[in-house]
Amino acid sequence: MQRLILATRNANKVSELRAILKGAGLSVELVGAEEYPEVPDVPETGVTFAENALLKAHALARATGLPAIADDSGLCVDVLGGVPGIFSARWAGRHGDDKANLDLLLAQLADITDPHRGAHFACAAALALPDGTERVVEGRLPGTLRHAPAGTGGFGYDPILQPEGESRTCAQLTPEEKNAISHRGKAFRALVPVIRDLLGARGGTRTPTSEDTGT
């Protein structure tokens, strides 16, 4: 069975992709980066989600000799020209301070009216092989931004993004509801035919739809 490594130490993210691959009938073994603790984290120095995902995937593939998958994601606000974007996790200056990032963004949008509060979560997922072969797919979750946080689930900007067609924020959805429409879920599902094509993994054929890719 082909082993794949996902560039994360987040067990939930590994479980999410593992379930998608299993559901597609792919004969692969997915593990997280915790299986290779000697491999250091890769700085995200790219200027796009795709570049950052490729940086991490290639570094992991070279270090382990295995096909590697990596993703990068963030929130893109229309009226701000697409930022925070790749800086989403450190928008307020310190990486991973969700509350500070959220508070700063809400302050920046304080005088923006509802018709102009469009935004989307974006995710790029990359597959890199040890020989340098690479593929990138993307997923989006479009919506609008609330004026105040709502909900206790999720993380990051989930409490203020209300997906299209929803009356709740991402933080008010159940994990199952969120995974079904999330930008990362769409990107990961779009990777299925890529993995099948490049690795020859067994499984039924399936062409990615606009629901998968967010296009």
N, C-alpha and C positions, 0 to 999 in steps of 0.2 A: 504494500500500500504506500502510495506517495505521501511523504510528509511535507506539510506546509507550515511556515512559521508566520505568525501575525505580530507586527511590531508594536506590541503593547504589553503592559503588565497588568492590565485591567481584565480581571476574570470575566466580568459581565460582557465585555466586548468580544472576548474569545468565544464565550458561550453563544452569543448572538450569531456570529459568523458560522460557527460550527453547526448550529441548527439550520441555517440557510443552506449550507453545503449538503447536509444530510437530507434535507427536504428535497433537494434537487437530484438526489441519488448519486452524488459524486463519491467515488471511492478514494478518499484522501483522509489523512490524519492531520488535524489542525492543532498546533500548540502555540502557546504564547511565548513572549520573549523571556519570561521567567525561567524557561527551560534552559536558557543560555545566559546565565548571570555574568559571565565573563565579557559579554558583548556590551559596550557602553551605549548609552542613549546618544542619539544623533541630533546635533543642533539643527533647528528648523530655520535655515538661513535663506530659503527660497522666497520669492516675491508673489507666488500664487499657491493655492492649495495643492495643485498638481505637482509643482516643483518640490514642495515639502514632502508630499507623500512618496515621490520618487526617490528623494534623498534617503529617506529612512528605509525604503524597500531595498534599494541597491546596497546600502551599507550592510544590512542584515543578510542579504543573499551572499555577499562577498565573505562575510565573517563566518557564516555557518555552512556554506556550500549547498544551501537549500533554496527552493523557490520561496520568496518572501512577499508578504502583503503588508502594506501600510496605508494609513489614511490620514487626512488632515481636514479639519472642518472649522466652521465658524459662522457668525451672523453677519449678513450683509444688509445694510440699511439703505434704501433707495435714495432718500433725501440727503444722505451723507456721502453719496457717490460710491457706495459699496463697502465702506468701513463700518465696524471694526475689521471685518474680513479676517485676514491671517493674524491680525493682532488681537483677536477676540479674547483670548485667554489672559492677555496682559494689557488690556485697554487702559486700565487705571494705573499702570506702571509696575505692578507686581504680579508675576505669573500665578494664575490659579485663585486669585482673590475674587470669587464670584460676586460677593456683595458689593465690593468697591467698583467692579466693572459695571454691574447693573445700575448702581446709583449714578455713576458718571454718565452713562448713556442716557438714562432718563432725564438727567439735568440738561444734557445737550439737546434733547428733543422736547423740552418743556413747552415751548410755544408752537410746536408743530401740530396742526389739526389732524383729525382722524383721516380725511381723504389722502393725506400725504405721509402716512405712517407705514407704508408698505415696506416689507423686508422679507428675507428668506434665509433659512439655514442652508448652507452649501457644504458638500463633502466631496472630496476627490479620493478615490481608492486606487492604489497602484499595485500591480503584480510585477516583480522583477525576478529574473532567473539568474543563476550564477554566471551564465555566459554573456550577460548584459542585455538580453532581451527584456523589453518592458512594454507594459500596456497600462493605460489610465482610463478609468470611467468616472462618471460624476452623478450625483444625486442632489435634488433640491427639495426643500419643504417650504413653499411660499405661504405667506400670511401677512398679518398686520401686528403692529406693536401696541400693547395696552399702555395706559398712562401710569399704571401702578401694578406691582407684582400681584399675581393670583395663583394659588396652588403651592403645594409643598413637595411635589414629586420632581424628578429630574434634577438638573443642575444647570449652572451657567445662566443663560438667558431664557431658559424654558418658562420661567414665570411671567414673561411679558410677550412672548410670541403666541399669537392666536392663529392656528392654521386656517387656511381657506376652507370655508364650509363648516367651521366649528364655532361653537359659542364659548368654548373653554380654551385655556392656554395649554401649552405642552405640559406644564407642571401639574395640570388638573387631569390629564389623561392617565389611564392605567398604563403600566409598562407595556402590556400587550398592544394597546391601542397606539401608543407612541411608536413602538417598533414597526408596526404595520405601515406607517406613513412617513417615518423619519428619513431624513436625507442620507444618513449613514446606511440604513436598511436598504434604501433604493440603490445606493452605490454598491453595497455588498452583493445584492441580488444581480446587478448588472455584471458583476465579476464572474458569475457562474459560467456563462458560455466562453469567457476568456480563459478560465482555468481548464475547461474541457478542451478547448482548442490547443492551448500551449502545452498542457501536461498529458493530454490523452486520457484524462480521468473518465471512468465509466459513468454512465447516467443517461437518463432520457434527455432528448434534445428540447431546448426551450429558447425562444428568441426573446430578448429583453423588450419589454413594452415601455410606453411612455410613462406608465405608473412606476416602473422600476427606476428609470433614469431621470424622471422629473422634467422631461422635455415636452 
